[in-house]
Amino acid sequence: MKKIMTMLAVLIALPAFSHAADMTGKFGLGLRNDQFSARYFVNNSFATELGTAFSYVDTDNLGITRDYNVLASIFYVREIHEDILLEAGITATYLKGTYNNNKFNEYVLSPFIGMETIIKGHFGLDFKVIPFSFDHYDCTGLTTKGYFSMHGSLGAHYYF
């Protein structure tokens, strides 16, 4: 656990000592994987992101699955080259849904590090690497689990 906490501290603090160029006050709308998201750059080195998604799947062997989620991220930003930003932070996600008539709630905490390129000052393409996530899953009819996972995500935002 000590190694995980040290890794988390390094990922979050890494870009905190530098500044990104001209993103202060910019607001962006876009997509990240299957989510709609909104970003806001509070100042030259700090930004936030809010997102949401909904899914409905009906399969013969798994039954009907419905869920929605909301997420909130905070992250530090550092310009490493003209219009290329290094981003590191943490995302908290809440997911609620049903699976085969069982209701579930999932809580996820995910530190991340990534990069974003800003094209002509308005369009951003980014990727995130999530080295680990801690998920807590509560479901009626099933046992409660906590587990770790690793993944990445892609995003595109229009800033104005």
N, C-alpha and C positions, 0 to 999 in steps of 0.2 A: 504494500500500500504506500510505503514511503517513496518508492521509485515512481509510482503513478502520480503522486502529488508533486514530486519534483519535476517530472515531465510536464505536467499541467502548468506549473508556475513558469517554467521556461518558455513554453509555447505562447502563453498569454503575455509575458513581459518582453519577449524578444524584440518586437518592433516599437516599443513604447518610447524609445529615446530619439526618435527622428520624426520628421513631418512629411505629410503628403502635400502635393501642390494643388492649390485652388479647388479643393473639394468641399470646403466649408460651406454649409448651408444648402448643399445640393440634395435634392430629393429624387429618388429613382423608383420606377415601377418595373417589374419584370417577372421572369419565371426562374425557378430553381427546381430541376428535376420535374416532379409533378405538382409543384406548389406555385401559387401566386405569391409574390413577395414585394414589399416596399422597403426601401433603404433610405436612411437619412444620415448625412455626415454632419455631426455636431460641431466638430472643429477639424483642424488639420491632422489630428492623430487619433480621433475617436469617432466611431460610427455605430449605428444600430440597424437592425433588420427585423421586420415582422412578416410572418407568412402564414398561409393557410392552404389546406387541400381537402378534397372530399373524394371518396371512391365508393363504387358500388360494383360488386362482382357476383355473378350468379353462375356457378358451375355445377355440373351433374354430380360429381363425386365429392365436392367440398361444401356444397350448399351456398347460401347467400352470405356474403360478407359486406358489411357497410361500415365505413369509418370516416372520421374527419380528424384533422389535427390543426393545431395552432403552434407556432414557434416564435421565439424571441431570441435574438442574438445581440451581443455586444462585442465589439472588436476594435483592436488597435490597428492603425494603418500607417505604413511607411512607404514612401516613394523610393524604389530601388533603381529606377531608370525613368527617363521621361515617359510619362503616361503609363507606367507599370507599377502597380501597388502590391506590396506584401501585406497580407492581412492575417491576423491571429486573434482568436477570441474563443467564446464559448456560446453554445446554443442550448436552450432549454425547450423541449417539445412536450406537448400533451396530446395524446391520441386517445380517442374514445370511439367505440364501435360495437358491432355485434358479429359473432361468428357462430354459425349453426345454432342460433337462438341463445347463445351465451353472450352476455354483455362483458366488455372488457375496458379497462383503463390502462394506459401505458404512459410512463413518465421517463423521459430520456434526457440525459445530460451529455453533451458532446463538445469537447474542445476541438478546435480546428486550426489549421494553418493553410493559407492559400495565396493565390495571386489573381490580380485583375488587371486587364489592359483596358484603358480608356481610349476610345476611338473618336477623334474630332471633338473631344470634350463632352459628348453627350451619350455615347453608347458604350456600355461596359460588358465585357465577357470575362467570366471568372471560373475558377475551379477551386474546390476545397478538398483537402485530405483530412479525414477524421481518423486519427490514429487509434482511438478507442472511444466507445460510448458506454455509458452505464445505463441500462434499461431496467426499469422496475415494472412488472406486468401483473395486474390484478384481473382475474377473470372468474365469473361465476361458473361453477362446475369444474374448474381446473385449479391447480395449485398456484400459489404466488411464486414468481421466479425473479431473480436478478441475474443478469448476464452481461457480458461485454461483447462488443462487435467492432469491426473496423470497416470503413467504407469511404467513398468520396462523392462529390456532387458537382454538377455544372450549373452555371447560372448566366443569364443575360438580363441586363437592366438598361432602361433608357433614363438618363438623368436630365433634369431641368431645374 
